[in-house]
Amino acid sequence: MMSRIYIRIFLSFWVVTILALLGSSLIIHWFNLGADKHFTSQHEEFTEGPGARLSREIVSDAVNHTFDEVKQGIQELPQWVSQYFYMVDDTGVDILLRPIPKSLQRHIDKLSEANPLYQSKDHRYFYNGRYFQLSDGTNVRLITFPPHNKVFGWKLFFYNLWGFLIACIVFSGAACFLLSRFLTREFTTLNNATLRLAKGDWNVRVADQVTTHHSELHQLATSFDYMAANLQKSMLEQQRLIKDVSHELRSPLARLQVALAIAQQKASNNINDELEKIKHAADYLNDVISNILSLPTNDNEPWQLTDTIELNSLLVTLLDNFEAEAKTKNIHFRFHPTSDEALVESRGLTLVSVFDNIIRNAIHYTFSDTTIDIKLIQVDNKQYQITIKDQGPGVEEKHIKDIFEPFFRTCEARDRQSGGYGLGLAIAQRTVRLHGGNINAQNGHDFPPSATQPSAQKGLAIIVTLPVADALQ
């Protein structure tokens, strides 16, 4: 079915074209314009009325034809035209063999070779006479006397032009049809793509389907593709967010409920173990929520750095805290501190949670009987670079940047039972940026095979850069 916009464009173009044709024709008729006419001479011509116009049209058509041809043409004229003129030859016989009224004969008799033009009027008619020669040498006299009103002039106008106007209207309609079809084809493509997008088809793209390259429509299609790609990414992230937030918040609460139920059932000294589980789950939930709420909702909100911490001491303290957890997998830490005091500005314990999360992830994903390397160096006297590299499976290159998106996780990176790259790295990235630094990840390729892992592993390195405290002054 033709779309509404197609019909509107087609009809609009066609109506405008018809009005332009009619308007130009009416102007030519009204002012009697021609190749040798101009507006300054139209007042005199207009006062002659339809009789003069009919006379000129008959003469202009007949002068280039023979007497027989003119006779045949006049016989084909409608009666409402032929009744208002007479054309007689040198013998005084009307070309249509009609008897000539006496009231007209006196006007015809005044036409001759010496007096080829004649005009007169009475209370009913405007008489116009012409004496001229046809192409075969026949001399004829013409007298016209249409009613002295505008109705006959307009009837004569439409009679002469109706065939031409109909042909122009049909031709313009075909041209407008093709033009409308060409324009609306691209709109139809965009409309169908929009409907598909609205129905959840996030893979729809239209730029390649728009044939008018380097046009506004192609730019619109390109913008549509850009919008669709961003919407696709946003919706996927939203879906992950809804699912993972539910998991992150529901799991500790569920553990709280289970542990509390067990604690309530037991009225003995063993209750302390369950209460401790409740405390750990509550602390985890509190930390997650606190970290989220502590960050500004947008970059324009003020966030002042009010403390100064030393990175060497911070990392040593964290590694000591994780020592017991690392031993369960026979994991060793290899810390390469900077020889100088590494001071950076911070706010509360926000940087502590950043490195806590990174080290915890490294312990979880690195393989047993391996080493986690932590290196702290100063770069360009303006910033410190902290690299924490594990010997785990790494992350697919196409997802290397996505692991910092809120709640992003891949099948390779984590499952629901194991934890991993979720809220932690997203919060860490935001926190580091609020400190004027940067955080990124890259896969490593320099780990040799081990006894527990016979094939070489990529590993993952998290690199954090932070400004030197003096550089912020």
Order of alpha helices (4+ residues) and beta strands (2+ residues): alpha-alpha-alpha-alpha-alpha-beta-alpha-beta-beta-beta-alpha-alpha-alpha-beta-alpha-alpha-beta-beta-alpha-beta-beta-alpha-beta-beta
